[in-house]
Amino acid sequence: MRKKILWSDETKIELFGVNARRHIWRKPGTIPTVKHGGGSIMLWGCFSVAGTGRLVRIKGKMTAAMYRDILDENLLQRTLDLRLGRRFIFQQDNEPKHTAKISKEWLQDNCVNVLEWPSQSSEDLKMAVHRCVPSNLMEAMTPTTFHPFL
């Protein structure tokens, strides 16, 4: 079953800030500066056992309509690129834009099977890994050990 799953998510990557926190010592009164910009970028991406899809840049705050457009312009083509076939299973988390009527309708209209996914799944996964006490990194990365749907 894992061979047919297309996993997806969005993430914000910051050049300087929360996601790229650095600790440095400065003399009191010194003003920190950033040369050549900084800032962040928001991306949507997908991957499967067969490989990764192209990243899609998200401009501004993503809405359900923007998410539907990303699916429309990318999802089916990525499944072709990754040779998943029409009977693939799509994984997305339960963010409101993913469960919005407009998104659900697009998925239904395009006959996309969606993997049931609990809300707060990343927290559930962290707790499951902690409970299983993996002895090495490969054991920790085995999804069937921790996820009841796989």
HELIX and SHEET records of a PDB file:
HELIX    1   1 ARG A    2  LYS A    4  5                                   3    
HELIX    2   2 VAL A   18  ALA A   20  5                                   3    
HELIX    3   3 ALA A   64  ILE A   70  1                                   7    
HELIX    4   4 LEU A   71  LEU A   75  3                                   5    
HELIX    5   5 LEU A   76  ASP A   81  1                                   6    
HELIX    6   6 PRO A   96  THR A   99  1                                   4    
HELIX    7   7 LYS A  101  ASP A  109  1                                   9    
HELIX    8   8 SER A  121  CYS A  132  1                                  12    
HELIX    9   9 LEU A  137  ALA A  140  1                                   4    
HELIX   10  10 PRO A  143  PHE A  146  1                                   4    
SHEET    1   A 5 GLY A  51  THR A  52  0                                        
SHEET    2   A 5 SER A  40  SER A  48 -1                                        
SHEET    3   A 5 ILE A   5  GLU A  14 -1                                        
SHEET    4   A 5 ILE A  89  GLN A  91  1                                        
SHEET    5   A 5 ASN A 113  VAL A 114  1                                        
SHEET    1   B 3 GLY A  51  THR A  52  0                                        
SHEET    2   B 3 SER A  40  SER A  48 -1                                        
SHEET    3   B 3 VAL A  56  ILE A  58 -1                                        
END                                                                             
